[in-house]
Amino acid sequence: MGLNSMQFISDMETLSPDSGSMDSDIYRTLGLEELRKGVFRSPRVLMLLSSLLDRSVQKNEMLLETTQIKDVVTIFHGLRPPTVSIRNYVDRIFKYSACSPSCFVVAHIYMDRFLQQTDIHLTALNVHRLLITSVMIAAKFVDDAFFNNAYYAKVGGVSTEELNRLEVKFLFGIDFRLQVNVNTFGKHCYELEKESAGGLQIERPIQACRIKENWSSKDDSTACSSTIAR
């Protein structure tokens, strides 16, 4: 966990929920302190973020199917949905990127900013690329140590060249607004915590993003599908 992550912890513990920020209990509940304590199980924030994104994808896809709204096609859109669930993809990123759990909260904030700025709808065609890009950028901003783009590309199932393009597009999409204040961080933590009251997570069988590498399972033999826009 980097110095910026540790500063998040320090800031959160000095604020109360009444101020609109997360208290230390919520912080611990999400599992954002677990790496500092030497506990290496999957933090709860991963499950809640996956559930929130999965429900957003289903809601948006239903909206697009039942209305005349047309989605904005970008380089984040694949030709077909990957075969891995959002939850498994998030778990994979956490396992192999070794980034702090706080990165996933910051990544969620970045995704919100990107979607609001671009009017893109989160769907099964773009959620995976948005995830790997936003988590990578968050790790670079929050953590002291992080891998290079080539490594994140391998974890995410895309080429290094493609991830480089995605990173540039994403950064310009949010006007390089990478700073996250304590109140914004806390607000998103509470939003994720409320997801636990929203019922069981629904994981639709959206196809999988497979990655050929030494640590892959025997079924991981192909990369993500090509994007629609380049």
N, C-alpha and C positions, 0 to 999 in steps of 0.2 A: 504494500500500500504506500503510495507516494505522499509527499509532504502536503500536497493540496488536499488529498483525501483525509489526512490527519487533521488538517485545518477545518474541513467540513465537520468532523466529529467534535472538535473543540467548540466551533460556533454553535452547533446544534444543541450541545449540552448546556449552553448558557441562555437558550431561548425557550419560552413556554409555548404550548399550542395556542394560547390566546393571542399571541403575536402573529399568528398565521404561519409559524414555522414548526418544524417537527421537534418533539422532545426526544430525550434519549431513549424512552421506552419504545417509541415507534421505530426509532433508528435500529434498536436491537431486534425488534420484531421482524423487520425486513431482512435482517442478517447482514447489515452493512458493516458491522463491527467484527464479524466472525474471523476474517483473515488476521486481524490484529491480535485476536485471542488464540490463534493457532488452530482454529476449527476449520477444517477444509471441506466439509460437506457443502452441497449446493445451497446457496443462500436463498431464502424465501422470496426475495425480490425477483428472482428469475422466473419463478412460477407465476407470480402476479403480473409481471410485465408480459409474459407470454399469453396469459389469459386475456389481458386487456387488448393486446394487439390482435389476437385471434377474433375477439368479438367485434373489433373495429373493422377487420377485413370482411367478416360475414355481413355486417351491417352495410358497409359500402357497396359490396357486390350485389346485395339485394336492391339497394337504392339504384344502382346503375342498370339493373335488369328491369326494374319496374317504372323507370322514368325515362325521359328523353335526354337526360344528362349524359354527356360524353366525357370519358376520362381523358386527362391530358397525358399523352404518351411521351415518356422520357427515356433516357438511357438506363434508367433503373428498371424498366419493364422488360421482362423476359418474354420469349415467344410462347412459353407455356409455364405453368406453375411448377416449382421444384417439388420433389417427392417427399422431402423431409418436413415434418411438422414444425411450426414456429417454436414450440417448446424444445424440441430436440436440437433445433438450430441454435437457439439461445444457449442451451446447455453446452453445446459443442464449442461455441465461441468462448464461453467462460472457462471451460476445461483447458483449452489449448492456448488461449491468449494470455492467461494468468493475470488478467487485469483485475483491479479492485471491484467489488460489487457496486460501489458508488458510480462507476463508469456507466452502468446500465441505466441508472436514474438520469445521469447527464445525457446519455445517448437518447433517452426518451424525450427529454427537453429539446434536444437538437432536432429530432424527428418532427416534433410538434411545430417548431419554428419553420422547418423546411416545408411541411405540408401547408401551413398557413400562408407562407410567402408565395408558393407556386400553385396553389389551388389543385394540387394533385390528390386523388383519392387513394387511400391505402388499400391495396388489394393483394391477392395471392401472387400476382405477377411482379410486384415491386417490393413487398415487405422484406424479403430476405436480403436483397441488395442494400436497401435502406438501413437495415440492421447492422450488417457488417461494416458499412461505411461509417455510420454514426458512432458505433462502439469504438472503432479504430481511432476516429478523431477525438472522442472523449478520453480514450486512454492516453493519447498524446498530450491532452490538455490537463488531465487530472493526475496521472501517475508519473512518478519519477522515471521509471524504466518501462519501456515498451518495445515491441518488435517492429521491424521495418514492414513496408507495404507488401513486399513479396511474401512474407510469412502470413500476414493477415489474409492475403489473397488465397493462399493455400488452404487456410482454415475455412474461408468462406466459400470456396469452390468456384472462384473466378480467376481469370488471369491477372497477373500483376499490372499489365497495361490497362486492362479494363478497370481495375480498382483505382488506379491513378486517375483515370478519367472521372470515375464516380466521385472521388474525393474532391476534385476541383469543382465539379458541378455542384456538389453538396455545399461546399464552402461559399461559393458565389450565391447559391440559393438562400443561404441564411445571412448573407452580407458579412460573413466572417464574424458573426456575433457569437463568440465562444464563451464569453464570460457568463457565469451563472451565479447569481447572488443567493444568499442563504434562504431568503423568503421563497424564491422560485423553486429552489431545491426541496425545501420543506413541503411546499404545496404539492409538488409531484409525488413526494413520498406518501403524503396522505391520500392522494388520488389512487396510488397503487395499493395502499392498505385497504381502502374502501372496496377494491376489487374482490377482496376475500369474502365480502358479504353478498357478492353478486351471483352466487351459486357455483356449481361445479364447472370447471373449465371444459369448454367444448373444443375438441381438436378435430377439425375436419381433415379428411385424408388428402390434404393437398400434397402433391407429388414431392419427391425428394431431391435435394441438391447433393449430388454425390461427388466425392473428392478422392482422387487417386493419390494415395500416400502411404507411408509405412505404417501409420497408426490407424488407418481406416479399417473398417470391418470388411469382410470378404465381399460384401455386396457393393462397397463403395468403389466403383470402377469408372464412373464418368463424371464429367464436370457439369455445372449448371448449363441450362439451355441458353442459346444466344439471346441477346437483347433485341428488342424491336427497333429501337433507335440507337444510333451510335454517334 
